[in-house]
């Protein structure tokens, strides 16, 4: 649970704030475990490029 595009309340809040931005400026928000990152990124349109990937609590146990 929590993996995908809007899995956590924090991700949902970020997504809601992002709706105020133009489509071209809107971030892609993915949630999941660090180990799942390649699979999560693979779910996004191939034309999408990431400027940065930010992790929160990536080194702590769930």
Predicted model as a PDB file, atoms N, CA, C, CB and O in Angstrom, pLDDT in the B-factor column:
MODEL        1                                                                  
ATOM      1  N   UNK A   1       0.839  -1.181   0.000  1.00 38.00           N  
ATOM      2  CA  UNK A   1       0.000   0.000   0.000  1.00 38.00           C  
ATOM      3  C   UNK A   1       0.874   1.231   0.000  1.00 38.00           C  
ATOM      4  CB  UNK A   1      -0.949   0.005   1.204  1.00 38.00           C  
ATOM      5  O   UNK A   1       1.952   1.222   0.596  1.00 38.00           O  
ATOM      6  N   UNK A   2       0.432   2.300  -0.660  1.00 43.00           N  
ATOM      7  CA  UNK A   2       1.203   3.512  -0.700  1.00 43.00           C  
ATOM      8  C   UNK A   2       2.040   3.637  -1.960  1.00 43.00           C  
ATOM      9  CB  UNK A   2       2.076   3.587   0.493  1.00 43.00           C  
ATOM     10  O   UNK A   2       2.521   4.728  -2.266  1.00 43.00           O  
ATOM     11  N   UNK A   3       2.226   2.552  -2.699  1.00 54.00           N  
ATOM     12  CA  UNK A   3       2.999   2.639  -3.922  1.00 54.00           C  
ATOM     13  C   UNK A   3       2.129   3.157  -5.052  1.00 54.00           C  
ATOM     14  CB  UNK A   3       3.595   1.279  -4.284  1.00 54.00           C  
ATOM     15  O   UNK A   3       0.946   2.829  -5.146  1.00 54.00           O  
ATOM     16  N   UNK A   4       2.717   3.951  -5.887  1.00 59.00           N  
ATOM     17  CA  UNK A   4       1.998   4.457  -7.038  1.00 59.00           C  
ATOM     18  C   UNK A   4       1.982   5.959  -7.077  1.00 59.00           C  
ATOM     19  CB  UNK A   4       0.602   3.938  -7.045  1.00 59.00           C  
ATOM     20  O   UNK A   4       2.905   6.609  -6.589  1.00 59.00           O  
ATOM     21  N   UNK A   5       0.951   6.510  -7.649  1.00 60.00           N  
ATOM     22  CA  UNK A   5       0.923   7.949  -7.881  1.00 60.00           C  
ATOM     23  C   UNK A   5       0.424   8.750  -6.690  1.00 60.00           C  
ATOM     24  CB  UNK A   5       0.069   8.245  -9.061  1.00 60.00           C  
ATOM     25  O   UNK A   5       0.973   9.819  -6.425  1.00 60.00           O  
ATOM     26  N   UNK A   6      -0.567   8.303  -5.970  1.00 59.00           N  
ATOM     27  CA  UNK A   6      -1.145   9.115  -4.890  1.00 59.00           C  
ATOM     28  C   UNK A   6      -1.391   8.299  -3.637  1.00 59.00           C  
ATOM     29  CB  UNK A   6      -2.446   9.749  -5.346  1.00 59.00           C  
ATOM     30  O   UNK A   6      -2.467   8.390  -3.047  1.00 59.00           O  
ATOM     31  N   UNK A   7      -0.424   7.509  -3.220  1.00 73.00           N  
ATOM     32  CA  UNK A   7      -0.650   6.566  -2.149  1.00 73.00           C  
ATOM     33  C   UNK A   7      -0.774   7.135  -0.754  1.00 73.00           C  
ATOM     34  CB  UNK A   7       0.412   5.615  -2.152  1.00 73.00           C  
ATOM     35  O   UNK A   7      -1.470   6.545   0.071  1.00 73.00           O  
ATOM     36  N   UNK A   8      -0.140   8.245  -0.448  1.00 82.00           N  
ATOM     37  CA  UNK A   8      -0.135   8.749   0.919  1.00 82.00           C  
ATOM     38  C   UNK A   8      -0.878  10.077   1.004  1.00 82.00           C  
ATOM     39  CB  UNK A   8       1.300   8.910   1.427  1.00 82.00           C  
ATOM     40  O   UNK A   8      -1.057  10.753  -0.009  1.00 82.00           O  
ATOM     41  N   UNK A   9      -1.307  10.452   2.194  1.00 86.00           N  
ATOM     42  CA  UNK A   9      -1.952  11.769   2.346  1.00 86.00           C  
ATOM     43  C   UNK A   9      -1.023  12.914   1.921  1.00 86.00           C  
ATOM     44  CB  UNK A   9      -2.392  11.974   3.805  1.00 86.00           C  
ATOM     45  O   UNK A   9      -1.472  13.914   1.362  1.00 86.00           O  
ATOM     46  N   UNK A  10       0.277  12.751   2.195  1.00 83.00           N  
ATOM     47  CA  UNK A  10       1.229  13.782   1.792  1.00 83.00           C  
ATOM     48  C   UNK A  10       1.290  13.912   0.275  1.00 83.00           C  
ATOM     49  CB  UNK A  10       2.617  13.471   2.348  1.00 83.00           C  
ATOM     50  O   UNK A  10       1.301  15.020  -0.260  1.00 83.00           O  
ATOM     51  N   UNK A  11       1.330  12.770  -0.415  1.00 84.00           N  
ATOM     52  CA  UNK A  11       1.364  12.785  -1.876  1.00 84.00           C  
ATOM     53  C   UNK A  11       0.077  13.368  -2.438  1.00 84.00           C  
ATOM     54  CB  UNK A  11       1.588  11.372  -2.425  1.00 84.00           C  
ATOM     55  O   UNK A  11       0.109  14.095  -3.430  1.00 84.00           O  
ATOM     56  N   UNK A  12      -1.051  13.059  -1.818  1.00 88.00           N  
ATOM     57  CA  UNK A  12      -2.328  13.618  -2.273  1.00 88.00           C  
ATOM     58  C   UNK A  12      -2.351  15.131  -2.095  1.00 88.00           C  
ATOM     59  CB  UNK A  12      -3.499  12.979  -1.509  1.00 88.00           C  
ATOM     60  O   UNK A  12      -2.862  15.850  -2.954  1.00 88.00           O  
ATOM     61  N   UNK A  13      -1.800  15.619  -0.982  1.00 89.00           N  
ATOM     62  CA  UNK A  13      -1.748  17.064  -0.749  1.00 89.00           C  
ATOM     63  C   UNK A  13      -0.852  17.750  -1.779  1.00 89.00           C  
ATOM     64  CB  UNK A  13      -1.242  17.362   0.675  1.00 89.00           C  
ATOM     65  O   UNK A  13      -1.200  18.809  -2.302  1.00 89.00           O  
ATOM     66  N   UNK A  14       0.304  17.146  -2.071  1.00 88.00           N  
ATOM     67  CA  UNK A  14       1.192  17.710  -3.087  1.00 88.00           C  
ATOM     68  C   UNK A  14       0.522  17.726  -4.450  1.00 88.00           C  
ATOM     69  CB  UNK A  14       2.498  16.920  -3.155  1.00 88.00           C  
ATOM     70  O   UNK A  14       0.635  18.699  -5.195  1.00 88.00           O  
ATOM     71  N   UNK A  15      -0.180  16.637  -4.775  1.00 89.00           N  
ATOM     72  CA  UNK A  15      -0.873  16.561  -6.059  1.00 89.00           C  
ATOM     73  C   UNK A  15      -1.949  17.642  -6.157  1.00 89.00           C  
ATOM     74  CB  UNK A  15      -1.497  15.169  -6.251  1.00 89.00           C  
ATOM     75  O   UNK A  15      -2.113  18.266  -7.206  1.00 89.00           O  
ATOM     76  N   UNK A  16      -2.670  17.857  -5.078  1.00 92.00           N  
ATOM     77  CA  UNK A  16      -3.705  18.884  -5.078  1.00 92.00           C  
ATOM     78  C   UNK A  16      -3.087  20.269  -5.285  1.00 92.00           C  
ATOM     79  CB  UNK A  16      -4.504  18.842  -3.762  1.00 92.00           C  
ATOM     80  O   UNK A  16      -3.620  21.079  -6.044  1.00 92.00           O  
ATOM     81  N   UNK A  17      -1.967  20.544  -4.613  1.00 92.00           N  
ATOM     82  CA  UNK A  17      -1.290  21.827  -4.809  1.00 92.00           C  
ATOM     83  C   UNK A  17      -0.773  21.971  -6.231  1.00 92.00           C  
ATOM     84  CB  UNK A  17      -0.137  21.976  -3.822  1.00 92.00           C  
ATOM     85  O   UNK A  17      -0.788  23.066  -6.793  1.00 92.00           O  
ATOM     86  N   UNK A  18      -0.316  20.866  -6.814  1.00 90.00           N  
ATOM     87  CA  UNK A  18       0.239  20.896  -8.165  1.00 90.00           C  
ATOM     88  C   UNK A  18      -0.813  21.224  -9.214  1.00 90.00           C  
ATOM     89  CB  UNK A  18       0.882  19.569  -8.490  1.00 90.00           C  
ATOM     90  O   UNK A  18      -0.469  21.697 -10.298  1.00 90.00           O  
ATOM     91  N   UNK A  19      -2.083  20.986  -8.921  1.00 92.00           N  
ATOM     92  CA  UNK A  19      -3.125  21.280  -9.905  1.00 92.00           C  
ATOM     93  C   UNK A  19      -3.214  22.775 -10.215  1.00 92.00           C  
ATOM     94  CB  UNK A  19      -4.474  20.777  -9.403  1.00 92.00           C  
ATOM     95  O   UNK A  19      -3.819  23.171 -11.211  1.00 92.00           O  
ATOM     96  N   UNK A  20      -2.611  23.600  -9.360  1.00 94.00           N  
ATOM     97  CA  UNK A  20      -2.610  25.040  -9.599  1.00 94.00           C  
ATOM     98  C   UNK A  20      -1.583  25.438 -10.663  1.00 94.00           C  
ATOM     99  CB  UNK A  20      -2.327  25.785  -8.299  1.00 94.00           C  
ATOM    100  O   UNK A  20      -1.610  26.566 -11.155  1.00 94.00           O  
ATOM    101  N   UNK A  21      -0.688  24.531 -11.015  1.00 93.00           N  
ATOM    102  CA  UNK A  21       0.357  24.806 -11.994  1.00 93.00           C  
ATOM    103  C   UNK A  21      -0.101  24.438 -13.399  1.00 93.00           C  
ATOM    104  CB  UNK A  21       1.634  24.043 -11.640  1.00 93.00           C  
ATOM    105  O   UNK A  21      -0.993  23.610 -13.580  1.00 93.00           O  
ATOM    106  N   UNK A  22       0.527  25.070 -14.391  1.00 93.00           N  
ATOM    107  CA  UNK A  22       0.278  24.680 -15.775  1.00 93.00           C  
ATOM    108  C   UNK A  22       0.708  23.232 -15.963  1.00 93.00           C  
ATOM    109  CB  UNK A  22       1.031  25.616 -16.767  1.00 93.00           C  
ATOM    110  O   UNK A  22       1.606  22.754 -15.270  1.00 93.00           O  
ATOM    111  N   UNK A  23       0.078  22.538 -16.887  1.00 89.00           N  
ATOM    112  CA  UNK A  23       0.368  21.115 -17.116  1.00 89.00           C  
ATOM    113  C   UNK A  23       1.860  20.875 -17.349  1.00 89.00           C  
ATOM    114  CB  UNK A  23      -0.434  20.596 -18.316  1.00 89.00           C  
ATOM    115  O   UNK A  23       2.413  19.899 -16.841  1.00 89.00           O  
ATOM    116  N   UNK A  24       2.512  21.750 -18.108  1.00 86.00           N  
ATOM    117  CA  UNK A  24       3.932  21.561 -18.414  1.00 86.00           C  
ATOM    118  C   UNK A  24       4.818  21.726 -17.179  1.00 86.00           C  
ATOM    119  CB  UNK A  24       4.366  22.545 -19.489  1.00 86.00           C  
ATOM    120  O   UNK A  24       5.920  21.178 -17.137  1.00 86.00           O  
ATOM    121  N   UNK A  25       4.358  22.462 -16.187  1.00 88.00           N  
ATOM    122  CA  UNK A  25       5.147  22.703 -14.983  1.00 88.00           C  
ATOM    123  C   UNK A  25       4.766  21.782 -13.826  1.00 88.00           C  
ATOM    124  CB  UNK A  25       4.991  24.138 -14.554  1.00 88.00           C  
ATOM    125  O   UNK A  25       5.433  21.770 -12.792  1.00 88.00           O  
ATOM    126  N   UNK A  26       3.704  21.018 -14.000  1.00 87.00           N  
ATOM    127  CA  UNK A  26       3.175  20.176 -12.930  1.00 87.00           C  
ATOM    128  C   UNK A  26       4.109  18.995 -12.652  1.00 87.00           C  
ATOM    129  CB  UNK A  26       1.771  19.668 -13.296  1.00 87.00           C  
ATOM    130  O   UNK A  26       4.486  18.282 -13.582  1.00 87.00           O  
ATOM    131  N   UNK A  27       4.485  18.777 -11.401  1.00 85.00           N  
ATOM    132  CA  UNK A  27       5.370  17.656 -11.086  1.00 85.00           C  
ATOM    133  C   UNK A  27       4.644  16.314 -11.164  1.00 85.00           C  
ATOM    134  CB  UNK A  27       5.969  17.837  -9.697  1.00 85.00           C  
ATOM    135  O   UNK A  27       3.426  16.230 -11.006  1.00 85.00           O  
ATOM    136  N   UNK A  28       5.422  15.286 -11.408  1.00 84.00           N  
ATOM    137  CA  UNK A  28       4.916  13.919 -11.337  1.00 84.00           C  
ATOM    138  C   UNK A  28       5.256  13.433  -9.937  1.00 84.00           C  
ATOM    139  CB  UNK A  28       5.541  12.978 -12.466  1.00 84.00           C  
ATOM    140  O   UNK A  28       6.428  13.415  -9.561  1.00 84.00           O  
ATOM    141  N   UNK A  29       4.265  13.042  -9.164  1.00 84.00           N  
ATOM    142  CA  UNK A  29       4.464  12.637  -7.781  1.00 84.00           C  
ATOM    143  C   UNK A  29       4.209  11.137  -7.676  1.00 84.00           C  
ATOM    144  CB  UNK A  29       3.532  13.436  -6.817  1.00 84.00           C  
ATOM    145  O   UNK A  29       3.099  10.661  -7.917  1.00 84.00           O  
ATOM    146  N   UNK A  30       5.249  10.411  -7.314  1.00 84.00           N  
ATOM    147  CA  UNK A  30       5.164   8.966  -7.144  1.00 84.00           C  
ATOM    148  C   UNK A  30       5.514   8.634  -5.708  1.00 84.00           C  
ATOM    149  CB  UNK A  30       6.102   8.219  -8.135  1.00 84.00           C  
ATOM    150  O   UNK A  30       6.370   9.294  -5.119  1.00 84.00           O  
ATOM    151  N   UNK A  31       4.882   7.639  -5.135  1.00 85.00           N  
ATOM    152  CA  UNK A  31       5.211   7.208  -3.776  1.00 85.00           C  
ATOM    153  C   UNK A  31       5.508   5.716  -3.779  1.00 85.00           C  
ATOM    154  CB  UNK A  31       4.054   7.535  -2.790  1.00 85.00           C  
ATOM    155  O   UNK A  31       4.881   4.945  -4.506  1.00 85.00           O  
ATOM    156  N   UNK A  32       6.464   5.326  -2.963  1.00 83.00           N  
ATOM    157  CA  UNK A  32       6.798   3.925  -2.848  1.00 83.00           C  
ATOM    158  C   UNK A  32       8.142   3.751  -2.195  1.00 83.00           C  
ATOM    159  CB  UNK A  32       6.782   3.260  -4.201  1.00 83.00           C  
ATOM    160  O   UNK A  32       8.787   4.726  -1.809  1.00 83.00           O  
ATOM    161  N   UNK A  33       8.565   2.518  -2.071  1.00 82.00           N  
ATOM    162  CA  UNK A  33       9.844   2.186  -1.463  1.00 82.00           C  
ATOM    163  C   UNK A  33      10.984   2.500  -2.430  1.00 82.00           C  
ATOM    164  CB  UNK A  33       9.878   0.702  -1.048  1.00 82.00           C  
ATOM    165  O   UNK A  33      10.807   2.478  -3.648  1.00 82.00           O  
ATOM    166  N   UNK A  34      12.155   2.792  -1.866  1.00 82.00           N  
ATOM    167  CA  UNK A  34      13.323   3.086  -2.690  1.00 82.00           C  
ATOM    168  C   UNK A  34      13.618   1.921  -3.636  1.00 82.00           C  
ATOM    169  CB  UNK A  34      14.548   3.379  -1.803  1.00 82.00           C  
ATOM    170  O   UNK A  34      13.966   2.139  -4.797  1.00 82.00           O  
ATOM    171  N   UNK A  35      13.484   0.712  -3.156  1.00 87.00           N  
ATOM    172  CA  UNK A  35      13.741  -0.461  -3.995  1.00 87.00           C  
ATOM    173  C   UNK A  35      12.789  -0.546  -5.180  1.00 87.00           C  
ATOM    174  CB  UNK A  35      13.634  -1.726  -3.168  1.00 87.00           C  
ATOM    175  O   UNK A  35      13.112  -1.173  -6.189  1.00 87.00           O  
ATOM    176  N   UNK A  36      11.629   0.073  -5.070  1.00 89.00           N  
ATOM    177  CA  UNK A  36      10.624   0.029  -6.133  1.00 89.00           C  
ATOM    178  C   UNK A  36      10.767   1.174  -7.134  1.00 89.00           C  
ATOM    179  CB  UNK A  36       9.240   0.058  -5.529  1.00 89.00           C  
ATOM    180  O   UNK A  36       9.978   1.271  -8.074  1.00 89.00           O  
ATOM    181  N   UNK A  37      11.767   2.047  -6.945  1.00 86.00           N  
ATOM    182  CA  UNK A  37      11.898   3.226  -7.787  1.00 86.00           C  
ATOM    183  C   UNK A  37      11.960   2.921  -9.282  1.00 86.00           C  
ATOM    184  CB  UNK A  37      13.116   3.976  -7.392  1.00 86.00           C  
ATOM    185  O   UNK A  37      11.245   3.572 -10.044  1.00 86.00           O  
ATOM    186  N   UNK A  38      12.775   1.966  -9.748  1.00 88.00           N  
ATOM    187  CA  UNK A  38      12.780   1.687 -11.192  1.00 88.00           C  
ATOM    188  C   UNK A  38      11.397   1.311 -11.736  1.00 88.00           C  
ATOM    189  CB  UNK A  38      13.758   0.567 -11.492  1.00 88.00           C  
ATOM    190  O   UNK A  38      11.018   1.748 -12.823  1.00 88.00           O  
ATOM    191  N   UNK A  39      10.655   0.512 -10.992  1.00 91.00           N  
ATOM    192  CA  UNK A  39       9.321   0.113 -11.441  1.00 91.00           C  
ATOM    193  C   UNK A  39       8.356   1.288 -11.413  1.00 91.00           C  
ATOM    194  CB  UNK A  39       8.783  -1.022 -10.573  1.00 91.00           C  
ATOM    195  O   UNK A  39       7.511   1.414 -12.299  1.00 91.00           O  
ATOM    196  N   UNK A  40       8.471   2.157 -10.399  1.00 88.00           N  
ATOM    197  CA  UNK A  40       7.596   3.330 -10.322  1.00 88.00           C  
ATOM    198  C   UNK A  40       7.852   4.278 -11.484  1.00 88.00           C  
ATOM    199  CB  UNK A  40       7.797   4.064  -8.992  1.00 88.00           C  
ATOM    200  O   UNK A  40       6.912   4.771 -12.107  1.00 88.00           O  
ATOM    201  N   UNK A  41       9.116   4.532 -11.772  1.00 87.00           N  
ATOM    202  CA  UNK A  41       9.465   5.428 -12.875  1.00 87.00           C  
ATOM    203  C   UNK A  41       8.996   4.835 -14.203  1.00 87.00           C  
ATOM    204  CB  UNK A  41      10.991   5.686 -12.907  1.00 87.00           C  
ATOM    205  O   UNK A  41       8.601   5.572 -15.106  1.00 87.00           O  
ATOM    206  N   UNK A  42       9.037   3.526 -14.323  1.00 89.00           N  
ATOM    207  CA  UNK A  42       8.603   2.857 -15.552  1.00 89.00           C  
ATOM    208  C   UNK A  42       7.109   3.036 -15.811  1.00 89.00           C  
ATOM    209  CB  UNK A  42       8.935   1.377 -15.484  1.00 89.00           C  
ATOM    210  O   UNK A  42       6.661   2.864 -16.945  1.00 89.00           O  
ATOM    211  N   UNK A  43       6.321   3.380 -14.775  1.00 89.00           N  
ATOM    212  CA  UNK A  43       4.876   3.563 -14.966  1.00 89.00           C  
ATOM    213  C   UNK A  43       4.534   4.897 -15.609  1.00 89.00           C  
ATOM    214  CB  UNK A  43       4.159   3.448 -13.640  1.00 89.00           C  
ATOM    215  O   UNK A  43       3.396   5.120 -16.020  1.00 89.00           O  
ATOM    216  N   UNK A  44       5.525   5.788 -15.696  1.00 88.00           N  
ATOM    217  CA  UNK A  44       5.308   7.124 -16.237  1.00 88.00           C  
ATOM    218  C   UNK A  44       5.558   7.098 -17.739  1.00 88.00           C  
ATOM    219  CB  UNK A  44       6.229   8.165 -15.542  1.00 88.00           C  
ATOM    220  O   UNK A  44       6.378   6.319 -18.224  1.00 88.00           O  
ATOM    221  N   UNK A  45       4.853   7.944 -18.469  1.00 86.00           N  
ATOM    222  CA  UNK A  45       5.019   8.071 -19.915  1.00 86.00           C  
ATOM    223  C   UNK A  45       6.502   8.167 -20.270  1.00 86.00           C  
ATOM    224  CB  UNK A  45       4.257   9.306 -20.445  1.00 86.00           C  
ATOM    225  O   UNK A  45       7.246   8.900 -19.619  1.00 86.00           O  
ATOM    226  N   UNK A  46       6.930   7.446 -21.280  1.00 83.00           N  
ATOM    227  CA  UNK A  46       8.340   7.394 -21.663  1.00 83.00           C  
ATOM    228  C   UNK A  46       8.904   8.762 -22.046  1.00 83.00           C  
ATOM    229  CB  UNK A  46       8.520   6.435 -22.814  1.00 83.00           C  
ATOM    230  O   UNK A  46      10.112   8.978 -21.944  1.00 83.00           O  
ATOM    231  N   UNK A  47       8.057   9.680 -22.483  1.00 84.00           N  
ATOM    232  CA  UNK A  47       8.522  11.011 -22.864  1.00 84.00           C  
ATOM    233  C   UNK A  47       8.818  11.898 -21.655  1.00 84.00           C  
ATOM    234  CB  UNK A  47       7.492  11.682 -23.747  1.00 84.00           C  
ATOM    235  O   UNK A  47       9.450  12.944 -21.792  1.00 84.00           O  
ATOM    236  N   UNK A  48       8.366  11.486 -20.482  1.00 81.00           N  
ATOM    237  CA  UNK A  48       8.580  12.272 -19.264  1.00 81.00           C  
ATOM    238  C   UNK A  48      10.017  12.121 -18.809  1.00 81.00           C  
ATOM    239  CB  UNK A  48       7.609  11.836 -18.141  1.00 81.00           C  
ATOM    240  O   UNK A  48      10.553  11.015 -18.750  1.00 81.00           O  
ATOM    241  N   UNK A  49      10.635  13.250 -18.487  1.00 80.00           N  
ATOM    242  CA  UNK A  49      11.997  13.258 -17.951  1.00 80.00           C  
ATOM    243  C   UNK A  49      11.962  13.872 -16.569  1.00 80.00           C  
ATOM    244  CB  UNK A  49      12.974  14.037 -18.881  1.00 80.00           C  
ATOM    245  O   UNK A  49      11.211  14.818 -16.331  1.00 80.00           O  
ATOM    246  N   UNK A  50      12.757  13.353 -15.658  1.00 79.00           N  
ATOM    247  CA  UNK A  50      12.803  13.852 -14.293  1.00 79.00           C  
ATOM    248  C   UNK A  50      14.018  14.748 -14.107  1.00 79.00           C  
ATOM    249  CB  UNK A  50      12.832  12.689 -13.289  1.00 79.00           C  
ATOM    250  O   UNK A  50      15.138  14.359 -14.437  1.00 79.00           O  
ATOM    251  N   UNK A  51      13.795  15.964 -13.573  1.00 79.00           N  
ATOM    252  CA  UNK A  51      14.893  16.855 -13.221  1.00 79.00           C  
ATOM    253  C   UNK A  51      15.519  16.419 -11.908  1.00 79.00           C  
ATOM    254  CB  UNK A  51      14.406  18.308 -13.126  1.00 79.00           C  
ATOM    255  O   UNK A  51      16.729  16.543 -11.714  1.00 79.00           O  
ATOM    256  N   UNK A  52      14.692  15.911 -11.011  1.00 76.00           N  
ATOM    257  CA  UNK A  52      15.162  15.529  -9.683  1.00 76.00           C  
ATOM    258  C   UNK A  52      14.221  14.484  -9.094  1.00 76.00           C  
ATOM    259  CB  UNK A  52      15.260  16.767  -8.751  1.00 76.00           C  
ATOM    260  O   UNK A  52      13.022  14.474  -9.372  1.00 76.00           O  
ATOM    261  N   UNK A  53      14.787  13.616  -8.282  1.00 77.00           N  
ATOM    262  CA  UNK A  53      13.994  12.666  -7.513  1.00 77.00           C  
ATOM    263  C   UNK A  53      14.309  12.937  -6.052  1.00 77.00           C  
ATOM    264  CB  UNK A  53      14.304  11.165  -7.915  1.00 77.00           C  
ATOM    265  O   UNK A  53      15.472  12.926  -5.650  1.00 77.00           O  
ATOM    266  N   UNK A  54      13.285  13.177  -5.265  1.00 77.00           N  
ATOM    267  CA  UNK A  54      13.453  13.528  -3.855  1.00 77.00           C  
ATOM    268  C   UNK A  54      12.892  12.402  -3.005  1.00 77.00           C  
ATOM    269  CB  UNK A  54      12.753  14.880  -3.519  1.00 77.00           C  
ATOM    270  O   UNK A  54      11.799  11.898  -3.265  1.00 77.00           O  
ATOM    271  N   UNK A  55      13.641  12.017  -1.997  1.00 76.00           N  
ATOM    272  CA  UNK A  55      13.188  10.981  -1.082  1.00 76.00           C  
ATOM    273  C   UNK A  55      13.015  11.531   0.317  1.00 76.00           C  
ATOM    274  CB  UNK A  55      14.164   9.818  -1.069  1.00 76.00           C  
ATOM    275  O   UNK A  55      13.760  12.412   0.748  1.00 76.00           O  
ATOM    276  N   UNK A  56      12.044  11.016   1.013  1.00 72.00           N  
ATOM    277  CA  UNK A  56      11.796  11.399   2.399  1.00 72.00           C  
ATOM    278  C   UNK A  56      11.875  10.141   3.240  1.00 72.00           C  
ATOM    279  CB  UNK A  56      10.408  12.110   2.567  1.00 72.00           C  
ATOM    280  O   UNK A  56      11.195   9.157   2.950  1.00 72.00           O  
ATOM    281  N   UNK A  57      12.685  10.161   4.264  1.00 70.00           N  
ATOM    282  CA  UNK A  57      12.869   9.016   5.158  1.00 70.00           C  
ATOM    283  C   UNK A  57      13.305   7.761   4.379  1.00 70.00           C  
ATOM    284  CB  UNK A  57      11.565   8.733   5.931  1.00 70.00           C  
ATOM    285  O   UNK A  57      12.889   6.648   4.700  1.00 70.00           O  
ATOM    286  N   UNK A  58      14.124   7.953   3.382  1.00 66.00           N  
ATOM    287  CA  UNK A  58      14.523   6.832   2.522  1.00 66.00           C  
ATOM    288  C   UNK A  58      15.406   5.831   3.252  1.00 66.00           C  
ATOM    289  CB  UNK A  58      15.251   7.350   1.293  1.00 66.00           C  
ATOM    290  O   UNK A  58      15.455   4.662   2.869  1.00 66.00           O  
ATOM    291  N   UNK A  59      16.094   6.259   4.282  1.00 65.00           N  
ATOM    292  CA  UNK A  59      17.024   5.359   4.967  1.00 65.00           C  
ATOM    293  C   UNK A  59      16.493   4.822   6.278  1.00 65.00           C  
ATOM    294  CB  UNK A  59      18.312   6.061   5.217  1.00 65.00           C  
ATOM    295  O   UNK A  59      17.247   4.251   7.065  1.00 65.00           O  
ATOM    296  N   UNK A  60      15.202   4.997   6.524  1.00 67.00           N  
ATOM    297  CA  UNK A  60      14.612   4.478   7.755  1.00 67.00           C  
ATOM    298  C   UNK A  60      13.747   3.272   7.451  1.00 67.00           C  
ATOM    299  CB  UNK A  60      13.788   5.559   8.465  1.00 67.00           C  
ATOM    300  O   UNK A  60      13.242   3.129   6.338  1.00 67.00           O  
ATOM    301  N   UNK A  61      13.579   2.425   8.412  1.00 59.00           N  
ATOM    302  CA  UNK A  61      12.735   1.238   8.240  1.00 59.00           C  
ATOM    303  C   UNK A  61      11.266   1.645   8.319  1.00 59.00           C  
ATOM    304  CB  UNK A  61      13.064   0.158   9.317  1.00 59.00           C  
ATOM    305  O   UNK A  61      10.888   2.545   9.068  1.00 59.00           O  
ATOM    306  N   UNK A  62      10.467   0.966   7.536  1.00 54.00           N  
ATOM    307  CA  UNK A  62       9.030   1.272   7.523  1.00 54.00           C  
ATOM    308  C   UNK A  62       8.327   0.609   8.669  1.00 54.00           C  
ATOM    309  CB  UNK A  62       8.394   0.840   6.217  1.00 54.00           C  
ATOM    310  O   UNK A  62       7.114   0.755   8.817  1.00 54.00           O  
TER     311      UNK A  62                                                      
ENDMDL                                                                          
END                                                                             
